[in-house]
């Protein structure tokens, strides 16, 4: 039931991105993207932590930590916030080990999803993201459209899924970026590196999902949003925007 509610929230946030693009409303775009990341993280956490026990407090704390970059967005102390984030994670990890009946793998998976989400939210709130917001949104929505079609065709259950994940990012990035004034060699370099990163990151996320204790069924929508989250992370991890601009 809770997963169904999360699906409705994800759909609303996705349509909010469409609306924000049409209305040219930057706060709406940023809020919708951050919301999608937080909902994704929440689903990852409830797969490891029970929300009908005291473990729900850990879920709230992890979500709160991920929201730090948004809270301090107007204050130019992002590095201090990041340092504070990792210190709090370390302390929280020790508390989980000492006072909670949690396995090491479960703790590792929850920390991974939190650090992963925090990194994406920090990237979304960064200056470089704001400067390239429309470009990123075009890429995001194009991949959403292609991945939705592939999901209905059950591509995620075939051996072709990795090729599709790679070439979808490659084609979309080359196609959209070609409308901008960038050198073609940088477009190819940025697109290929991002596509490779998306394939590996998406695979890593799915491996963690298969270890869920409290969610036994992976719905089609999970594959869709895992892919989109992997794409946002890859833009940061590969530094795609600077590569395409020739700044490396």
C-alpha positions, 0 to 999 in steps of 0.5 A: 500500500505504501509503495502505491502511494509513493508511485502516485507521488512520483507521477505527480512530481514527474508531471510537475517537471513538465509543468515547470518547464512549460511555465519556466518556473525554476523553483517548481523544477528544482522542487520536483527534482529534489522531491523525486530523489527524496521519494526514491531514497525513502523507498530504498530505506523502507526496503531495509528498515521497518516503518512499523517499528522504531526503525522509522525514526532512522528513516526520518533522520536519513531523509532529514540529512539528505535535505540539508543542502536544500535548507542551507542552499541560500547560505554559502557554507555547502562544504561545511554542510557536507562535512557535518553530513558525513560526521552525523552519518558516522555517529548514526552508524555507530548508534545503529550498530550499538543499539539497533538489531541491524545487520552490517549489510542492511546498515551499508545499504541504508548508508549507500542510499543516503549518501547517494541521494545526498550527493544528487540533492547537493548537485541539484542545488549547485550553481552549475546545475542552475546554469544548465537547468533547462538542458538537464530537464530536456535530457531527463524528460527525454529519457523518461519518455524512452524508458517508459516505452521500454518498460511497457515492452518489458525491456528491463527483463531481457538481456537487451536492457544494458544495451538499451540503457547505454544507447538511450543515454547516448542518443538522447545526450547527443541529440539534445546537445547538438542543438547547443553550440558545443564541439562535437568531440566534447559531446561524444566524450561526455555522452559516452562517459555518462552512458557508461556510468548510468549502466553501471550505477543502475546495475548497482542500485538493482543489486541492492534492491534484490537484497530488500527484506521488506519489499519482495516485488520489484514493480516496473516503475522501480526500474524507470525511476532507478534509471533516472536517478542513476542518470542524475548521479552520473551527470555529477559523477562523470562531471558531464556538464564540464566535459561537454563544455570542454572544461576538463 
